[in-house]
Amino acid sequence: MPDNEKFESTEFERFLEKYEVHRIRETFKERVLTIVIASLGLIAALAWDDALKHLFEKLFGGEASLAEEVLYALIITIVAAAVSVYLAKLYNKREEK
């Protein structure tokens, strides 16, 4: 095999390796973003679960701080939504570049 063909093959292999590393990084970022958003959704769901549990305790007897639980659930939901929107915009900006 001539030296010229060896050189071209090596350059092509480097290009493929670099492309593969880039693809793996992007896939990793997508997975992390998905996990973060899902985690925030879980936190919001758990907050609403507690709030609704206290609502039923309040309506049907038992002690509960309904206002605090609902306020907590609202705050968690707003924070989760805001962070999700911010992360999605950040990711979409990077993807457009």
SENUGU-521678 format. One record per residue: residue number from 0; residue in one letter; chain; x negated, y negated, z negated of N, C-alpha, C in turn. Coordinates in nm, 3 decimals. Last residue first. Example, Ala and Ser with C-alpha at 12.3 -4.5 7.8 and 13.67 -1.06 7.14 Angstrom:
BEGIN
@nr = 1; rest = S; kette = A; nxx = -1.285; nyy = 0.225; nzz = -0.708; caxx = -1.367; cayy = 0.106; cazz = -0.714; cxx = -1.290; cyy = -0.003; czz = -0.787
@nr = 0; rest = A; kette = A; nxx = -1.319; nyy = 0.569; nzz = -0.780; caxx = -1.230; cayy = 0.450; cazz = -0.780; cxx = -1.320; cyy = 0.330; czz = -0.780
***
This chain:
BEGIN
@nr = 96; rest = K; kette = A; nxx = 2.628; nyy = -2.582; nzz = -1.705; caxx = 2.494; cayy = -2.632; cazz = -1.668; cxx = 2.423; cyy = -2.538; czz = -1.577
@nr = 95; rest = E; kette = A; nxx = 2.854; nyy = -2.445; nzz = -1.785; caxx = 2.862; cayy = -2.528; cazz = -1.666; cxx = 2.726; cyy = -2.573; czz = -1.617
@nr = 94; rest = E; kette = A; nxx = 2.777; nyy = -2.329; nzz = -2.024; caxx = 2.803; cayy = -2.240; cazz = -1.911; cxx = 2.807; cyy = -2.319; czz = -1.781
@nr = 93; rest = R; kette = A; nxx = 2.765; nyy = -2.546; nzz = -2.193; caxx = 2.641; cayy = -2.475; cazz = -2.162; cxx = 2.659; cyy = -2.385; czz = -2.040
@nr = 92; rest = K; kette = A; nxx = 3.039; nyy = -2.607; nzz = -2.201; caxx = 2.942; cayy = -2.705; cazz = -2.154; cxx = 2.813; cyy = -2.636; czz = -2.111
@nr = 91; rest = N; kette = A; nxx = 3.144; nyy = -2.376; nzz = -2.321; caxx = 3.180; cayy = -2.408; cazz = -2.182; cxx = 3.086; cyy = -2.511; czz = -2.122
@nr = 90; rest = Y; kette = A; nxx = 3.036; nyy = -2.400; nzz = -2.579; caxx = 2.999; cayy = -2.287; cazz = -2.496; cxx = 3.029; cyy = -2.316; czz = -2.349
@nr = 89; rest = L; kette = A; nxx = 3.163; nyy = -2.633; nzz = -2.663; caxx = 3.017; cayy = -2.625; cazz = -2.662; cxx = 2.971; cyy = -2.513; czz = -2.570
@nr = 88; rest = K; kette = A; nxx = 3.431; nyy = -2.553; nzz = -2.650; caxx = 3.382; cayy = -2.663; cazz = -2.566; cxx = 3.230; cyy = -2.659; czz = -2.553
@nr = 87; rest = A; kette = A; nxx = 3.425; nyy = -2.350; nzz = -2.845; caxx = 3.463; cayy = -2.318; cazz = -2.708; cxx = 3.415; cyy = -2.426; czz = -2.612
@nr = 86; rest = L; kette = A; nxx = 3.356; nyy = -2.497; nzz = -3.074; caxx = 3.266; cayy = -2.392; cazz = -3.024; cxx = 3.298; cyy = -2.354; czz = -2.880
@nr = 85; rest = Y; kette = A; nxx = 3.583; nyy = -2.667; nzz = -3.091; caxx = 3.448; cayy = -2.722; cazz = -3.077; cxx = 3.352; cyy = -2.617; czz = -3.019
@nr = 84; rest = V; kette = A; nxx = 3.789; nyy = -2.480; nzz = -3.127; caxx = 3.791; cayy = -2.570; cazz = -3.011; cxx = 3.651; cyy = -2.625; czz = -2.986
@nr = 83; rest = S; kette = A; nxx = 3.704; nyy = -2.366; nzz = -3.371; caxx = 3.723; cayy = -2.283; cazz = -3.251; cxx = 3.719; cyy = -2.369; czz = -3.125
@nr = 82; rest = V; kette = A; nxx = 3.711; nyy = -2.585; nzz = -3.541; caxx = 3.583; cayy = -2.519; cazz = -3.515; cxx = 3.592; cyy = -2.434; czz = -3.389
@nr = 81; rest = A; kette = A; nxx = 3.990; nyy = -2.636; nzz = -3.535; caxx = 3.893; cayy = -2.737; cazz = -3.493; cxx = 3.758; cyy = -2.675; czz = -3.458
@nr = 80; rest = A; kette = A; nxx = 4.098; nyy = -2.396; nzz = -3.638; caxx = 4.133; cayy = -2.441; cazz = -3.503; cxx = 4.030; cyy = -2.541; czz = -3.451
@nr = 79; rest = A; kette = A; nxx = 3.981; nyy = -2.395; nzz = -3.894; caxx = 3.958; cayy = -2.284; cazz = -3.801; cxx = 3.988; cyy = -2.325; czz = -3.658
@nr = 78; rest = V; kette = A; nxx = 4.090; nyy = -2.632; nzz = -4.000; caxx = 3.944; cayy = -2.616; cazz = -3.985; cxx = 3.912; cyy = -2.506; czz = -3.885
@nr = 77; rest = I; kette = A; nxx = 4.363; nyy = -2.567; nzz = -3.993; caxx = 4.313; cayy = -2.684; cazz = -3.919; cxx = 4.162; cyy = -2.672; czz = -3.896
@nr = 76; rest = T; kette = A; nxx = 4.365; nyy = -2.342; nzz = -4.163; caxx = 4.411; cayy = -2.332; cazz = -4.025; cxx = 4.358; cyy = -2.446; czz = -3.940
@nr = 75; rest = I; kette = A; nxx = 4.273; nyy = -2.452; nzz = -4.404; caxx = 4.197; cayy = -2.345; cazz = -4.339; cxx = 4.236; cyy = -2.333; czz = -4.192
@nr = 74; rest = I; kette = A; nxx = 4.484; nyy = -2.635; nzz = -4.451; caxx = 4.347; cayy = -2.682; cazz = -4.435; cxx = 4.262; cyy = -2.577; czz = -4.363
@nr = 73; rest = L; kette = A; nxx = 4.705; nyy = -2.460; nzz = -4.475; caxx = 4.702; cayy = -2.564; cazz = -4.371; cxx = 4.559; cyy = -2.611; czz = -4.345
@nr = 72; rest = A; kette = A; nxx = 4.626; nyy = -2.310; nzz = -4.700; caxx = 4.649; cayy = -2.243; cazz = -4.572; cxx = 4.645; cyy = -2.343; czz = -4.457
@nr = 71; rest = Y; kette = A; nxx = 4.619; nyy = -2.515; nzz = -4.893; caxx = 4.498; cayy = -2.439; cazz = -4.861; cxx = 4.512; cyy = -2.372; czz = -4.724
@nr = 70; rest = L; kette = A; nxx = 4.891; nyy = -2.584; nzz = -4.893; caxx = 4.790; cayy = -2.682; cazz = -4.857; cxx = 4.660; cyy = -2.613; czz = -4.817
@nr = 69; rest = V; kette = A; nxx = 4.997; nyy = -2.344; nzz = -4.983; caxx = 5.034; cayy = -2.393; cazz = -4.851; cxx = 4.932; cyy = -2.496; czz = -4.803
@nr = 68; rest = E; kette = A; nxx = 4.877; nyy = -2.333; nzz = -5.239; caxx = 4.855; cayy = -2.225; cazz = -5.141; cxx = 4.887; cyy = -2.271; czz = -4.999
@nr = 67; rest = E; kette = A; nxx = 4.975; nyy = -2.567; nzz = -5.361; caxx = 4.832; cayy = -2.546; cazz = -5.344; cxx = 4.802; cyy = -2.441; czz = -5.238
@nr = 66; rest = A; kette = A; nxx = 5.250; nyy = -2.519; nzz = -5.360; caxx = 5.196; cayy = -2.635; cazz = -5.289; cxx = 5.047; cyy = -2.618; czz = -5.263
@nr = 65; rest = L; kette = A; nxx = 5.270; nyy = -2.287; nzz = -5.525; caxx = 5.309; cayy = -2.286; cazz = -5.384; cxx = 5.244; cyy = -2.401; czz = -5.306
@nr = 64; rest = S; kette = A; nxx = 5.151; nyy = -2.127; nzz = -5.749; caxx = 5.127; cayy = -2.267; cazz = -5.715; cxx = 5.146; cyy = -2.279; czz = -5.564
@nr = 63; rest = A; kette = A; nxx = 5.362; nyy = -1.916; nzz = -5.944; caxx = 5.280; cayy = -1.940; cazz = -5.826; cxx = 5.261; cyy = -2.089; czz = -5.808
@nr = 62; rest = E; kette = A; nxx = 5.521; nyy = -1.656; nzz = -6.123; caxx = 5.452; cayy = -1.785; cazz = -6.123; cxx = 5.362; cyy = -1.797; czz = -6.000
@nr = 61; rest = G; kette = A; nxx = 5.856; nyy = -1.531; nzz = -6.068; caxx = 5.712; cayy = -1.516; cazz = -6.083; cxx = 5.646; cyy = -1.652; czz = -6.078
@nr = 60; rest = G; kette = A; nxx = 6.113; nyy = -1.537; nzz = -5.814; caxx = 6.064; cayy = -1.523; cazz = -5.951; cxx = 5.914; cyy = -1.500; czz = -5.954
@nr = 59; rest = F; kette = A; nxx = 6.172; nyy = -1.581; nzz = -5.550; caxx = 6.233; cayy = -1.465; cazz = -5.615; cxx = 6.180; cyy = -1.439; czz = -5.756
@nr = 58; rest = L; kette = A; nxx = 6.036; nyy = -1.809; nzz = -5.475; caxx = 6.178; cayy = -1.796; cazz = -5.444; cxx = 6.246; cyy = -1.687; czz = -5.525
@nr = 57; rest = K; kette = A; nxx = 5.780; nyy = -1.750; nzz = -5.569; caxx = 5.849; cayy = -1.871; cazz = -5.615; cxx = 5.999; cyy = -1.859; czz = -5.592
@nr = 56; rest = E; kette = A; nxx = 5.718; nyy = -1.521; nzz = -5.428; caxx = 5.718; cayy = -1.516; cazz = -5.575; cxx = 5.796; cyy = -1.634; czz = -5.631
@nr = 55; rest = F; kette = A; nxx = 5.730; nyy = -1.626; nzz = -5.169; caxx = 5.828; cayy = -1.526; cazz = -5.210; cxx = 5.833; cyy = -1.511; czz = -5.362
@nr = 54; rest = L; kette = A; nxx = 5.509; nyy = -1.796; nzz = -5.191; caxx = 5.642; cayy = -1.849; cazz = -5.157; cxx = 5.750; cyy = -1.751; czz = -5.200
@nr = 53; rest = H; kette = A; nxx = 5.301; nyy = -1.621; nzz = -5.235; caxx = 5.340; cayy = -1.711; cazz = -5.343; cxx = 5.478; cyy = -1.772; czz = -5.316
@nr = 52; rest = K; kette = A; nxx = 5.297; nyy = -1.505; nzz = -4.981; caxx = 5.317; cayy = -1.422; cazz = -5.100; cxx = 5.365; cyy = -1.507; czz = -5.217
@nr = 51; rest = L; kette = A; nxx = 5.236; nyy = -1.723; nzz = -4.824; caxx = 5.369; cayy = -1.661; cazz = -4.811; cxx = 5.400; cyy = -1.572; czz = -4.930
@nr = 50; rest = A; kette = A; nxx = 4.974; nyy = -1.769; nzz = -4.912; caxx = 5.076; cayy = -1.873; cazz = -4.925; cxx = 5.216; cyy = -1.812; czz = -4.917
@nr = 49; rest = D; kette = A; nxx = 4.844; nyy = -1.528; nzz = -4.844; caxx = 4.855; cayy = -1.569; cazz = -4.985; cxx = 4.965; cyy = -1.672; czz = -5.004
@nr = 48; rest = D; kette = A; nxx = 4.874; nyy = -1.548; nzz = -4.566; caxx = 4.926; cayy = -1.433; cazz = -4.638; cxx = 4.945; cyy = -1.467; czz = -4.785
@nr = 47; rest = W; kette = A; nxx = 4.732; nyy = -1.776; nzz = -4.507; caxx = 4.877; cayy = -1.777; cazz = -4.489; cxx = 4.942; cyy = -1.660; czz = -4.561
@nr = 46; rest = A; kette = A; nxx = 4.477; nyy = -1.675; nzz = -4.564; caxx = 4.528; cayy = -1.791; cazz = -4.637; cxx = 4.680; cyy = -1.798; czz = -4.627
@nr = 45; rest = L; kette = A; nxx = 4.456; nyy = -1.471; nzz = -4.376; caxx = 4.455; cayy = -1.437; cazz = -4.518; cxx = 4.509; cyy = -1.552; czz = -4.604
@nr = 44; rest = A; kette = A; nxx = 4.455; nyy = -1.628; nzz = -4.142; caxx = 4.562; cayy = -1.530; cazz = -4.166; cxx = 4.570; cyy = -1.491; czz = -4.312
@nr = 43; rest = A; kette = A; nxx = 4.219; nyy = -1.773; nzz = -4.177; caxx = 4.347; cayy = -1.844; cazz = -4.170; cxx = 4.462; cyy = -1.748; czz = -4.199
@nr = 42; rest = I; kette = A; nxx = 4.037; nyy = -1.558; nzz = -4.168; caxx = 4.045; cayy = -1.642; cazz = -4.288; cxx = 4.178; cyy = -1.716; czz = -4.291
@nr = 41; rest = L; kette = A; nxx = 4.084; nyy = -1.468; nzz = -3.906; caxx = 4.111; cayy = -1.380; cazz = -4.020; cxx = 4.125; cyy = -1.460; czz = -4.149
@nr = 40; rest = G; kette = A; nxx = 3.992; nyy = -1.688; nzz = -3.761; caxx = 4.133; cayy = -1.647; cazz = -3.751; cxx = 4.173; cyy = -1.558; czz = -3.868
@nr = 39; rest = L; kette = A; nxx = 3.724; nyy = -1.675; nzz = -3.827; caxx = 3.802; cayy = -1.791; cazz = -3.870; cxx = 3.952; cyy = -1.761; czz = -3.862
@nr = 38; rest = S; kette = A; nxx = 3.664; nyy = -1.433; nzz = -3.699; caxx = 3.647; cayy = -1.446; cazz = -3.844; cxx = 3.728; cyy = -1.563; czz = -3.898
@nr = 37; rest = A; kette = A; nxx = 3.706; nyy = -1.498; nzz = -3.431; caxx = 3.789; cayy = -1.395; cazz = -3.493; cxx = 3.781; cyy = -1.405; czz = -3.646
@nr = 36; rest = I; kette = A; nxx = 3.501; nyy = -1.687; nzz = -3.401; caxx = 3.641; cayy = -1.727; cazz = -3.384; cxx = 3.734; cyy = -1.625; czz = -3.449
@nr = 35; rest = V; kette = A; nxx = 3.277; nyy = -1.521; nzz = -3.446; caxx = 3.301; cayy = -1.639; cazz = -3.530; cxx = 3.447; cyy = -1.681; czz = -3.521
@nr = 34; rest = I; kette = A; nxx = 3.305; nyy = -1.332; nzz = -3.239; caxx = 3.309; cayy = -1.288; cazz = -3.379; cxx = 3.339; cyy = -1.405; czz = -3.472
@nr = 33; rest = T; kette = A; nxx = 3.275; nyy = -1.495; nzz = -3.013; caxx = 3.398; cayy = -1.419; cazz = -3.032; cxx = 3.413; cyy = -1.376; czz = -3.177
@nr = 32; rest = L; kette = A; nxx = 3.012; nyy = -1.584; nzz = -3.053; caxx = 3.122; cayy = -1.680; cazz = -3.050; cxx = 3.256; cyy = -1.610; czz = -3.075
@nr = 31; rest = V; kette = A; nxx = 2.878; nyy = -1.340; nzz = -3.028; caxx = 2.873; cayy = -1.414; cazz = -3.155; cxx = 2.988; cyy = -1.513; czz = -3.162
@nr = 30; rest = R; kette = A; nxx = 2.934; nyy = -1.279; nzz = -2.758; caxx = 2.980; cayy = -1.189; cazz = -2.865; cxx = 2.981; cyy = -1.262; czz = -2.999
@nr = 29; rest = E; kette = A; nxx = 2.808; nyy = -1.491; nzz = -2.624; caxx = 2.952; cayy = -1.470; cazz = -2.609; cxx = 3.006; cyy = -1.384; czz = -2.723
@nr = 28; rest = K; kette = A; nxx = 2.541; nyy = -1.445; nzz = -2.698; caxx = 2.608; cayy = -1.569; cazz = -2.740; cxx = 2.760; cyy = -1.554; czz = -2.730
@nr = 27; rest = F; kette = A; nxx = 2.499; nyy = -1.197; nzz = -2.567; caxx = 2.488; cayy = -1.206; cazz = -2.713; cxx = 2.562; cyy = -1.330; czz = -2.764
@nr = 26; rest = T; kette = A; nxx = 2.522; nyy = -1.278; nzz = -2.302; caxx = 2.617; cayy = -1.181; cazz = -2.355; cxx = 2.617; cyy = -1.186; czz = -2.507
@nr = 25; rest = E; kette = A; nxx = 2.299; nyy = -1.447; nzz = -2.288; caxx = 2.433; cayy = -1.501; cazz = -2.266; cxx = 2.540; cyy = -1.406; czz = -2.322
@nr = 24; rest = R; kette = A; nxx = 2.091; nyy = -1.259; nzz = -2.333; caxx = 2.111; cayy = -1.373; cazz = -2.423; cxx = 2.251; cyy = -1.430; czz = -2.410
@nr = 23; rest = I; kette = A; nxx = 2.124; nyy = -1.092; nzz = -2.111; caxx = 2.141; cayy = -1.037; cazz = -2.246; cxx = 2.165; cyy = -1.149; czz = -2.346
@nr = 22; rest = R; kette = A; nxx = 2.062; nyy = -1.270; nzz = -1.905; caxx = 2.195; cayy = -1.209; cazz = -1.910; cxx = 2.223; cyy = -1.154; czz = -2.050
@nr = 21; rest = H; kette = A; nxx = 1.791; nyy = -1.322; nzz = -1.962; caxx = 1.890; cayy = -1.432; cazz = -1.962; cxx = 2.031; cyy = -1.376; czz = -1.976
@nr = 20; rest = V; kette = A; nxx = 1.684; nyy = -1.068; nzz = -1.925; caxx = 1.675; cayy = -1.131; cazz = -2.056; cxx = 1.778; cyy = -1.243; czz = -2.067
@nr = 19; rest = E; kette = A; nxx = 1.737; nyy = -1.040; nzz = -1.648; caxx = 1.797; cayy = -0.947; cazz = -1.744; cxx = 1.794; cyy = -1.006; czz = -1.885
@nr = 18; rest = Y; kette = A; nxx = 1.576; nyy = -1.241; nzz = -1.537; caxx = 1.721; cayy = -1.245; cazz = -1.519; cxx = 1.791; cyy = -1.157; czz = -1.622
@nr = 17; rest = K; kette = A; nxx = 1.324; nyy = -1.143; nzz = -1.611; caxx = 1.369; cayy = -1.273; cazz = -1.661; cxx = 1.521; cyy = -1.285; czz = -1.649
@nr = 16; rest = E; kette = A; nxx = 1.322; nyy = -0.904; nzz = -1.464; caxx = 1.310; cayy = -0.901; cazz = -1.610; cxx = 1.361; cyy = -1.030; czz = -1.670
@nr = 15; rest = L; kette = A; nxx = 1.340; nyy = -1.005; nzz = -1.201; caxx = 1.446; cayy = -0.919; cazz = -1.255; cxx = 1.442; cyy = -0.913; czz = -1.407
@nr = 14; rest = F; kette = A; nxx = 1.096; nyy = -1.145; nzz = -1.187; caxx = 1.222; cayy = -1.215; cazz = -1.169; cxx = 1.337; cyy = -1.134; czz = -1.229
@nr = 13; rest = R; kette = A; nxx = 0.917; nyy = -0.933; nzz = -1.217; caxx = 0.921; cayy = -1.040; cazz = -1.317; cxx = 1.052; cyy = -1.117; czz = -1.310
@nr = 12; rest = E; kette = A; nxx = 0.973; nyy = -0.794; nzz = -0.979; caxx = 0.997; cayy = -0.730; cazz = -1.109; cxx = 1.004; cyy = -0.834; czz = -1.220
@nr = 11; rest = F; kette = A; nxx = 0.884; nyy = -0.982; nzz = -0.790; caxx = 1.025; cayy = -0.943; cazz = -0.793; cxx = 1.060; cyy = -0.877; czz = -0.925
@nr = 10; rest = E; kette = A; nxx = 0.613; nyy = -0.981; nzz = -0.847; caxx = 0.690; cayy = -1.105; cazz = -0.862; cxx = 0.839; cyy = -1.074; czz = -0.872
@nr = 9; rest = T; kette = A; nxx = 0.552; nyy = -0.714; nzz = -0.779; caxx = 0.532; cayy = -0.762; cazz = -0.915; cxx = 0.613; cyy = -0.889; czz = -0.941
@nr = 8; rest = S; kette = A; nxx = 0.606; nyy = -0.715; nzz = -0.505; caxx = 0.679; cayy = -0.626; cazz = -0.592; cxx = 0.669; cyy = -0.673; czz = -0.737
@nr = 7; rest = E; kette = A; nxx = 0.414; nyy = -0.896; nzz = -0.412; caxx = 0.556; cayy = -0.926; cazz = -0.398; cxx = 0.640; cyy = -0.840; czz = -0.490
@nr = 6; rest = F; kette = A; nxx = 0.179; nyy = -0.750; nzz = -0.473; caxx = 0.204; cayy = -0.881; cazz = -0.533; cxx = 0.353; cyy = -0.915; czz = -0.526
@nr = 5; rest = K; kette = A; nxx = 0.206; nyy = -0.526; nzz = -0.310; caxx = 0.198; cayy = -0.510; cazz = -0.455; cxx = 0.232; cyy = -0.641; czz = -0.525
@nr = 4; rest = E; kette = A; nxx = 0.195; nyy = -0.645; nzz = -0.057; caxx = 0.318; cayy = -0.580; cazz = -0.100; cxx = 0.320; cyy = -0.558; czz = -0.251
@nr = 3; rest = N; kette = A; nxx = -0.076; nyy = -0.734; nzz = -0.055; caxx = 0.034; cayy = -0.829; cazz = -0.039; cxx = 0.165; cyy = -0.769; czz = -0.089
@nr = 2; rest = D; kette = A; nxx = -0.233; nyy = -0.504; nzz = -0.060; caxx = -0.228; cayy = -0.591; cazz = -0.178; cxx = -0.110; cyy = -0.687; czz = -0.174
@nr = 1; rest = P; kette = A; nxx = -0.066; nyy = -0.218; nzz = 0.089; caxx = -0.148; cayy = -0.339; cazz = 0.095; cxx = -0.130; cyy = -0.424; czz = -0.031
@nr = 0; rest = M; kette = A; nxx = -0.085; nyy = 0.118; nzz = 0.000; caxx = 0.000; cayy = 0.000; cazz = 0.000; cxx = -0.090; cyy = -0.124; czz = 0.000
***
